[in-house]
Amino acid sequence: MTDPTRAARPMPSRRSAYPALRPITTRWMDNDVYGHLNNVVHYSLFDTAVNGHLIEQGGLDIHHGSVIGLVVETRCHYFDSLSFPQTVWAGLKLLHRGRSSVQIEVALFGGEAERAAALGRFVHVYVDRETRRPVAELPMALAEALDQLKAAA
């Protein structure tokens, strides 16, 4: 019997689907005893790619900015192995930008592979640094950095 609440498994994405690609070098400690990246490492790569983009584009000041992003949901589908030593390319695509929240898809590509080894989703809610309450509106610099991740129609 099929579980009606279970979503269909997505297909691996292709590099060309992502407006931004960021290289990330794997580390020795990322491998598990089976010789590939442990599943939890993928989430660290997602976080590194998303926040690296936002910081470099001037949309997020992690030390002094008035807003911070809190992760409220993550998911990952695995299609192929990644391992050390290998450069992983993280493809970033904005799926949704709301008043205070965003959904970003992150695909991980091993080396020059065209097909994603993993496909993840990160949902961030941006909150006031002091009160930890959702902001009324994303700061302009953050919205602009996120809009760079919109896929071409």
C-alpha positions as CSV (number, residue, x, y, z in Angstrom):
1,M,0.0,0.0,0.0
2,T,1.3,3.5,-0.9
3,D,1.6,6.2,1.8
4,P,-0.5,9.1,0.4
5,T,1.4,11.6,2.7
6,R,4.8,10.7,1.1
7,A,6.0,13.0,-1.7
8,A,7.4,11.5,-4.9
9,R,11.2,11.2,-5.0
10,P,12.7,13.9,-7.2
11,M,15.1,13.2,-10.0
12,P,18.6,14.5,-9.8
13,S,19.0,18.0,-11.1
14,R,21.4,19.2,-13.7
15,R,24.0,22.0,-13.2
16,S,22.3,24.3,-15.7
17,A,19.3,24.6,-13.4
18,Y,21.2,26.7,-10.9
19,P,21.9,30.4,-11.2
20,A,24.9,30.2,-8.8
21,L,27.5,27.5,-8.3
22,R,30.0,27.5,-5.5
23,P,33.0,25.2,-5.0
24,I,33.6,23.5,-1.7
25,T,36.6,21.3,-0.9
26,T,35.9,18.2,1.0
27,R,38.0,17.3,4.1
28,W,39.5,14.0,5.3
29,M,37.1,14.0,8.3
30,D,34.1,14.2,6.0
31,N,34.4,10.5,4.9
32,D,32.8,7.8,6.9
33,V,34.0,4.2,7.3
34,Y,32.3,3.4,4.0
35,G,34.7,5.8,2.1
36,H,32.1,8.5,1.2
37,L,30.8,11.6,2.7
38,N,28.7,10.9,5.7
39,N,25.1,12.0,5.2
40,V,25.2,14.7,7.8
41,V,28.1,16.4,6.0
42,H,25.7,17.2,3.1
43,Y,23.7,19.5,5.5
44,S,26.9,21.3,6.5
45,L,27.7,21.9,2.8
46,F,24.2,23.3,2.2
47,D,24.6,25.7,5.1
48,T,28.1,26.7,3.9
49,A,27.0,27.3,0.3
50,V,23.9,29.4,1.2
51,N,25.5,31.5,3.9
52,G,28.7,31.9,1.9
53,H,26.7,33.3,-1.0
54,L,24.7,35.7,1.1
55,I,27.7,37.0,3.0
56,E,29.8,37.5,-0.1
57,Q,26.9,39.3,-1.9
58,G,26.6,41.7,1.0
59,G,23.2,40.5,2.1
60,L,24.1,39.0,5.4
61,D,26.3,40.4,8.1
62,I,26.7,37.5,10.6
63,H,28.5,39.6,13.2
64,H,26.7,43.0,13.2
65,G,23.6,42.7,11.1
66,S,20.2,43.4,12.5
67,V,18.8,40.1,11.2
68,I,19.9,36.5,11.4
69,G,18.6,33.5,9.5
70,L,17.3,30.5,11.5
71,V,17.0,27.1,9.8
72,V,13.4,25.8,10.3
73,E,13.4,23.0,7.8
74,T,15.9,20.9,5.8
75,R,15.7,17.9,3.6
76,C,18.0,15.9,1.4
77,H,17.7,13.3,-1.3
78,Y,20.8,11.3,-2.1
79,F,21.6,10.0,-5.6
80,D,25.3,9.3,-5.7
81,S,28.4,9.3,-3.4
82,L,30.7,12.2,-2.8
83,S,34.1,11.7,-1.0
84,F,37.4,13.1,0.0
85,P,39.5,14.3,-1.8
86,Q,37.0,15.9,-4.1
87,T,35.7,19.4,-5.0
88,V,32.0,19.6,-4.6
89,W,30.0,22.2,-6.5
90,A,26.9,23.5,-4.7
91,G,24.2,24.8,-7.0
92,L,21.9,27.4,-5.4
93,K,18.4,28.3,-6.6
94,L,15.7,30.4,-4.8
95,L,12.4,28.5,-4.7
96,H,10.4,31.0,-2.6
97,R,10.9,34.4,-0.9
98,G,8.3,35.4,1.5
99,R,8.1,38.3,3.9
100,S,10.5,36.8,6.4
101,S,11.3,33.4,5.1
102,V,13.0,31.8,2.1
103,Q,13.3,28.4,0.6
104,I,16.5,27.6,-1.2
105,E,17.3,24.5,-3.2
106,V,20.9,23.3,-3.0
107,A,22.2,20.6,-5.4
108,L,25.7,19.0,-4.8
109,F,27.7,18.0,-7.8
110,G,30.9,15.9,-7.5
111,G,33.7,17.3,-9.6
112,E,32.6,18.0,-13.1
113,A,29.5,15.8,-12.9
114,E,26.4,17.2,-14.6
115,R,23.9,15.3,-12.5
116,A,23.5,16.1,-8.8
117,A,24.7,13.6,-6.2
118,A,22.4,15.2,-3.6
119,L,19.5,17.5,-3.7
120,G,18.5,19.5,-0.7
121,R,16.2,22.2,0.5
122,F,16.8,24.8,3.2
123,V,14.1,27.0,4.7
124,H,15.3,30.0,6.7
125,V,13.2,32.4,8.7
126,Y,15.0,35.8,9.1
127,V,14.5,37.2,12.6
128,D,15.5,40.3,14.5
129,R,18.9,39.5,16.1
130,E,17.8,40.8,19.6
131,T,14.1,39.7,19.8
132,R,14.4,36.5,17.7
133,R,11.0,37.4,16.2
134,P,10.4,37.3,12.4
135,V,11.2,40.5,10.6
136,A,8.4,42.4,9.0
137,E,10.3,42.5,5.7
138,L,13.7,41.3,4.5
139,P,16.4,44.0,4.4
140,M,16.9,45.2,0.8
141,A,20.5,43.9,0.6
142,L,19.4,40.4,1.7
143,A,16.5,40.4,-0.7
144,E,18.8,41.5,-3.6
145,A,21.3,38.7,-2.7
146,L,18.5,36.2,-2.7
147,D,17.0,37.4,-5.9
148,Q,20.3,36.6,-7.6
149,L,19.4,33.0,-7.0
150,K,16.2,33.1,-9.1
151,A,16.3,30.7,-11.9
152,A,15.6,32.0,-15.4
153,A,12.1,31.3,-16.6
